[in-house]
Amino acid sequence: MEALVIHAAGDLRVENLPTPELGPGQLRVRVRCGGICGSDLHYYQHGGFGTVRVKEPMVLGHEVAGVIEAVGTGVTGYVSGERIAISPSRPCTLCTYCQQGLQNHCLDMRYYGSAMRTPHVQGAFRQEIVVETHQAHRLAAGVSDAEGAMAEPLSVALHAVRRAGPLLGKRVLVTGCGPIGALLIIAARRAGATHIVATDVSAFTLGKALKVGADEAINVMENPQGLAGFTADKGSFDVLFEASGNAGALRGAFDALRPRGIIVQVGLGGEMTLPINTIVAKEFDLRGAFRFHEEFAVAVELLNKGLVDVKPLISATLSFRDSARAFTLAADRSQAMKVLLNFD
């Protein structure tokens, strides 16, 4: 089979790899579609992010959907030909955090396409992959492979919304409207938020934010004081989802967040310097949101039942053999949100 293998920044190759062997209790899946994630872009553009570096050839990708080709011995409940979304989350189930139900903090996590450990965990941008049955989530007939591949980033958004606590009737601000920011809008609305404002520096992404349900969209590049109208009486918003990873976006939202507001930091952008006096004086709760686990099943169920619509966020689908063009397009927020790879 063929796979997309990163060797170093800018060095992404289509290579032949052995077809994986199918073991007892496993499924062999023909990958049909995969979404390019921000971490994939970091590997491609910079060879990694933070202290995480590509040190050996690694198959990229963790947002995929496909069709079951074969089932291993002892497998029940799955048959060849079924279409599934694949969760890339593979916790050990044995460590302290797994036993506490915090699988996203597993001490021995093997997350597809990650250079956080060595040997690196090979990813899912390949024509065939063997998965455990707990990773497989059936897709309804009306859900496309492309939508199925969106289950992973939707899970990230669902986890972040869960970290925020109850959103029923709340006023929400989302800073950064890339794919995750837009999915946060979808998830927050589904959770009961009654007013959602989105900010970004791209007219294209803000247009998509409105398309998926934001009530207002503010271009802070064109209108740096765009949030000024929300700062009266110590602020208007109950919850801030910061998805840009930009320190300026986070600090700039503080005046618009009411006392005892909740900040959920989702975007990663390196170290930040924060106005601690403001955090103390307004009694903010600052919370992180990292990956997901059980939310993946919820994401697929929402897609299967038509309770969320991710189609407006799918900008293009290109062949995995045209990866250079696909990754260049995925990095261009003036014309693309989620770019998908076709592995057929």
Phi and psi in degrees as a GROMACS rama.xvg file:
@    title "Ramachandran Plot"
@    xaxis  label "Phi"
@    yaxis  label "Psi"
@TYPE xy
-110.493  151.527  GLU-2
-146.928  158.933  ALA-3
-94.2577  115.592  LEU-4
-118.103  125.114  VAL-5
-91.5069  132.971  ILE-6
-108.911  -34.6119  HIS-7
-167.993  176.066  ALA-8
-54.6341  126.869  ALA-9
76.5718  -2.54756  GLY-10
-111.038  83.1023  ASP-11
-114.869  122.883  LEU-12
-124.484  148.243  ARG-13
-88.7579  118.506  VAL-14
-128.587  153.679  GLU-15
-84.1906  129.196  ASN-16
-126.528  154.932  LEU-17
-63.1797  142.192  PRO-18
-65.0246  128.212  THR-19
-65.077  146.403  PRO-20
-79.4422  142.145  GLU-21
-91.6585  123.817  LEU-22
-103.606  173.548  GLY-23
-58.7449  138.468  PRO-24
74.4882  10.6508  GLY-25
-114.824  170.108  GLN-26
-125.469  135.31  LEU-27
-98.6536  126.904  ARG-28
-119.95  135.458  VAL-29
-86.8102  111.093  ARG-30
-71.1855  130.099  VAL-31
-105.913  -37.8074  ARG-32
-147.083  141.229  CYS-33
-143.078  138.677  GLY-34
-94.9456  140.072  GLY-35
-82.4708  120.114  ILE-36
-97.3027  165.703  CYS-37
-58.4042  -36.9111  GLY-38
-67.9441  -36.7277  SER-39
-60.6786  -41.2226  ASP-40
-63.6769  -40.2081  LEU-41
-62.9226  -43.1484  HIS-42
-60.9759  -42.917  TYR-43
-70.8323  -43.2218  TYR-44
-82.1634  -37.8978  GLN-45
-123.937  -3.4487  HIS-46
78.8209  9.90736  GLY-47
150.127  -166.172  GLY-48
-150.331  142.337  PHE-49
57.4162  -129.609  GLY-50
-89.6763  -3.3238  THR-51
-83.4302  121.252  VAL-52
-130.552  146.193  ARG-53
-73.4677  117.632  VAL-54
-111.357  -9.08656  LYS-55
-154.36  160.508  GLU-56
-55.9233  135.65  PRO-57
-142.721  131.49  MET-58
-69.5965  128.475  VAL-59
-82.3218  173.528  LEU-60
97.9859  139.292  GLY-61
-149.55  2.95991  HIS-62
-109.519  90.2879  GLU-63
-137.873  157.614  VAL-64
-140.153  153.793  ALA-65
-165.495  -162.432  GLY-66
-126.608  138.157  VAL-67
-69.0399  126.125  ILE-68
-95.0547  -37.4424  GLU-69
-154.806  150.794  ALA-70
-116.292  142.111  VAL-71
-79.0689  169.083  GLY-72
-62.1287  141.294  THR-73
85.6872  -3.85351  GLY-74
-80.7968  129.528  VAL-75
-124.972  150.577  THR-76
89.7461  -3.76408  GLY-77
-132.563  143.913  TYR-78
-135.073  157.013  VAL-79
-59.2085  142.496  SER-80
97.8172  -12.987  GLY-81
-76.2  139.027  GLU-82
-91.5342  137.645  ARG-83
-141.108  153.506  ILE-84
-95.1456  144.197  ALA-85
-111.48  121.289  ILE-86
-76.1696  128.334  SER-87
-82.6536  -2.27994  PRO-88
-81.7242  115.364  SER-89
-129.028  73.8134  ARG-90
-71.5499  161.949  PRO-91
-73.6498  -25.2406  CYS-92
75.5651  -5.93711  THR-93
-110.898  -24.1455  LEU-94
-74.4927  173.877  CYS-95
-56.0428  -43.9942  THR-96
-72.2345  -38.9901  TYR-97
-61.2387  -40.7027  CYS-98
-68.5488  -20.7021  GLN-99
-91.9897  2.59963  GLN-100
81.0704  15.7023  GLY-101
-107.718  58.5635  LEU-102
-62.1897  -27.0548  GLN-103
-67.7842  -10.9588  ASN-104
-108.402  18.8009  HIS-105
-49.2482  137.548  CYS-106
-77.1759  -13.0157  LEU-107
-133.594  41.7755  ASP-108
-67.2356  137.533  MET-109
-120.357  88.999  ARG-110
-97.3837  128.492  TYR-111
-52.4412  137.978  TYR-112
64.9402  44.3252  GLY-113
-123.427  130.865  SER-114
-97.5529  15.668  ALA-115
-69.516  -18.8879  MET-116
-130.118  158.601  ARG-117
-126.703  128.464  THR-118
-59.1581  148.799  PRO-119
-64.7488  155.143  HIS-120
-87.2299  115.681  VAL-121
-66.4051  144.043  GLN-122
-93.1233  -166.315  GLY-123
-111.961  6.84449  ALA-124
-80.4567  74.3674  PHE-125
-150.086  163.121  ARG-126
-74.535  -30.3767  GLN-127
-136.775  145.762  GLU-128
-147.504  147.649  ILE-129
-104.398  129.053  VAL-130
-128.599  161.998  VAL-131
-81.3999  154.94  GLU-132
-62.7754  -29.7113  THR-133
-70.3333  -12.4536  HIS-134
-87.4267  -13.4425  GLN-135
-93.8375  127.239  ALA-136
-130.738  117.333  HIS-137
-62.9042  141.98  ARG-138
-102.013  138.13  LEU-139
-67.9324  157.8  ALA-140
-58.3389  -33.3257  ALA-141
-84.3185  -0.472009  GLY-142
-100.001  123.573  VAL-143
-73.4559  164.427  SER-144
-60.6393  -37.8224  ASP-145
-62.6349  -43.8154  ALA-146
-64.9487  -38.2347  GLU-147
-60.7491  -37.0226  GLY-148
-68.3743  -19.2409  ALA-149
-80.7818  -4.84563  MET-150
-62.4027  -34.4182  ALA-151
-67.17  -53.9275  GLU-152
-64.9019  -31.0299  PRO-153
-62.3521  -36.3562  LEU-154
-63.0077  -38.2745  SER-155
-60.1847  -44.2418  VAL-156
-65.6277  -41.8445  ALA-157
-62.966  -39.1363  LEU-158
-65.505  -41.42  HIS-159
-63.4112  -41.2128  ALA-160
-64.8754  -37.5207  VAL-161
-63.372  -38.4728  ARG-162
-64.9329  -26.6978  ARG-163
-74.1849  -20.869  ALA-164
87.7623  -169.133  GLY-165
-57.9661  132.57  PRO-166
-113.39  2.61745  LEU-167
-58.3468  119.304  LEU-168
77.9812  6.60607  GLY-169
-87.9949  155.918  LYS-170
-99.1674  126.802  ARG-171
-123.657  138.326  VAL-172
-115.308  131.276  LEU-173
-118.741  117.877  VAL-174
-104.498  122.014  THR-175
97.256  111.347  GLY-176
-118.012  39.3033  CYS-177
-70.095  -165.645  GLY-178
-54.4542  -44.6944  PRO-179
-68.0692  -43.2471  ILE-180
-59.1193  -43.4935  GLY-181
-65.012  -39.367  ALA-182
-68.3996  -30.4363  LEU-183
-63.0455  -37.4507  LEU-184
-61.8966  -46.1144  ILE-185
-60.4327  -46.7864  ILE-186
-68.7202  -39.6221  ALA-187
-65.7358  -40.1602  ALA-188
-64.0142  -42.2004  ARG-189
-63.0514  -29.7946  ARG-190
-83.0526  -2.71131  ALA-191
109.703  5.30562  GLY-192
-61.0796  134.719  ALA-193
-97.4365  -20.721  THR-194
-143.343  124.12  HIS-195
-126.44  124.933  ILE-196
-113.793  135.747  VAL-197
-118.293  141.221  ALA-198
-126.406  149.265  THR-199
-167.334  179.079  ASP-200
-109.344  4.28908  VAL-201
-117.265  124.269  SER-202
-63.9521  -33.7935  ALA-203
-64.2947  -50.2025  PHE-204
-67.8855  -33.9367  THR-205
-66.7162  -34.4622  LEU-206
-62.3529  -39.705  GLY-207
-67.4752  -36.1618  LYS-208
-60.2345  -42.9548  ALA-209
-65.3549  -37.1659  LEU-210
-62.9797  -35.251  LYS-211
-95.6297  6.09218  VAL-212
127.036  -0.47041  GLY-213
-65.1092  142.68  ALA-214
-79.276  -33.6617  ASP-215
-141.541  149.245  GLU-216
-132.164  128.26  ALA-217
-121.004  123.577  ILE-218
-88.382  102.883  ASN-219
-77.4676  -7.79624  VAL-220
-76.8596  -45.3897  MET-221
-79.3259  -28.4714  GLU-222
-134.923  78.0028  ASN-223
-58.7311  -23.6752  PRO-224
-98.8129  23.5383  GLN-225
-61.7871  -24.1049  GLY-226
-93.6011  1.19478  LEU-227
-59.3965  -34.0075  ALA-228
-68.2621  -9.7141  GLY-229
-105.703  9.22451  PHE-230
-99.1219  -6.40374  THR-231
-62.571  148.831  ALA-232
53.6629  43.5434  ASP-233
71.3522  11.9896  LYS-234
117.642  161.087  GLY-235
-116.021  -30.3638  SER-236
-88.538  141.087  PHE-237
-83.569  -34.833  ASP-238
-137.896  137.348  VAL-239
-115.557  125.579  LEU-240
-104.98  111.336  PHE-241
-97.1238  108.27  GLU-242
-113.512  1.83209  ALA-243
-88.7106  -25.8276  SER-244
74.6412  13.9457  GLY-245
-103.046  124.656  ASN-246
-61.1872  -36.7225  ALA-247
-63.6454  -38.3214  GLY-248
-65.8966  -39.5685  ALA-249
-67.1274  -50.7708  LEU-250
-64.1564  -37.5155  ARG-251
-66.5999  -18.6276  GLY-252
-89.5827  -11.8391  ALA-253
-61.3201  -39.9173  PHE-254
-68.1175  -23.863  ASP-255
-90.2206  -5.01365  ALA-256
-96.6863  129.525  LEU-257
-72.1319  162.958  ARG-258
-56.3032  142.527  PRO-259
62.6528  23.3477  ARG-260
-69.1256  159.266  GLY-261
-109.614  127.764  ILE-262
-107.972  122.432  ILE-263
-111.875  110.536  VAL-264
-87.8443  115.71  GLN-265
-110.216  -41.8061  VAL-266
-73.9191  144.795  GLY-267
-108.426  126.567  LEU-268
-147.069  20.6072  GLY-269
95.4805  -170.814  GLY-270
-72.7782  146.549  GLU-271
-128.154  149.502  MET-272
-103.158  124.158  THR-273
-114.222  149.194  LEU-274
-77.6364  86.9356  PRO-275
-60.4572  -34.8201  ILE-276
-58.3762  -38.679  ASN-277
-68.5354  -41.7256  THR-278
-59.9319  -41.1593  ILE-279
-70.2553  -50.0443  VAL-280
-63.8107  -34.6663  ALA-281
-99.0837  4.09023  LYS-282
53.8154  47.0421  GLU-283
-71.1347  149.458  PHE-284
-102.052  120.535  ASP-285
-106.092  117.933  LEU-286
-126.374  141.854  ARG-287
-92.3136  161.884  GLY-288
-140.27  117.875  ALA-289
-126.844  116.693  PHE-290
53.6665  -136.796  ARG-291
-177.542  176.946  PHE-292
-149.488  -83.3648  HIS-293
-67.2804  -15.5562  GLU-294
-65.0597  -19.6064  GLU-295
-62.5558  -43.4091  PHE-296
-62.4682  -37.4443  ALA-297
-66.4733  -41.3041  VAL-298
-59.2661  -45.6447  ALA-299
-65.9887  -39.1551  VAL-300
-64.0689  -40.8894  GLU-301
-62.2236  -41.2741  LEU-302
-65.5856  -45.9218  LEU-303
-62.4743  -34.6021  ASN-304
-90.8264  2.01469  LYS-305
68.6505  25.7553  GLY-306
-85.464  -14.6639  LEU-307
-135.308  154.654  VAL-308
-125.925  109.865  ASP-309
-99.8917  -2.47996  VAL-310
-58.964  -36.2989  LYS-311
-62.605  -15.7221  PRO-312
-92.3729  -8.02387  LEU-313
-87.91  109.641  ILE-314
-89.9781  -35.6619  SER-315
-164.124  154.232  ALA-316
-128.629  120.197  THR-317
-122.642  159.114  LEU-318
-65.0739  143.202  SER-319
-63.4311  -19.8592  PHE-320
-74.9812  -12.1484  ARG-321
-107.861  43.927  ASP-322
-65.2599  -35.9238  SER-323
-61.3175  -44.6981  ALA-324
-67.3101  -39.1735  ARG-325
-64.5427  -43.5528  ALA-326
-70.958  -34.6271  PHE-327
-64.3106  -43.1285  THR-328
-65.7031  -41.7004  LEU-329
-62.1329  -26.8728  ALA-330
-85.3557  -7.35741  ALA-331
-98.5308  96.1586  ASP-332
-75.6634  0.957471  ARG-333
-84.866  -10.9298  SER-334
-147.461  2.43195  GLN-335
-147.899  144.16  ALA-336
-105.868  -90.4263  MET-337
-100.552  122.263  LYS-338
-104.951  131.76  VAL-339
-111.542  152.526  LEU-340
-108.13  136.184  LEU-341
-98.6479  126.765  ASN-342
-108.042  6.59717  PHE-343
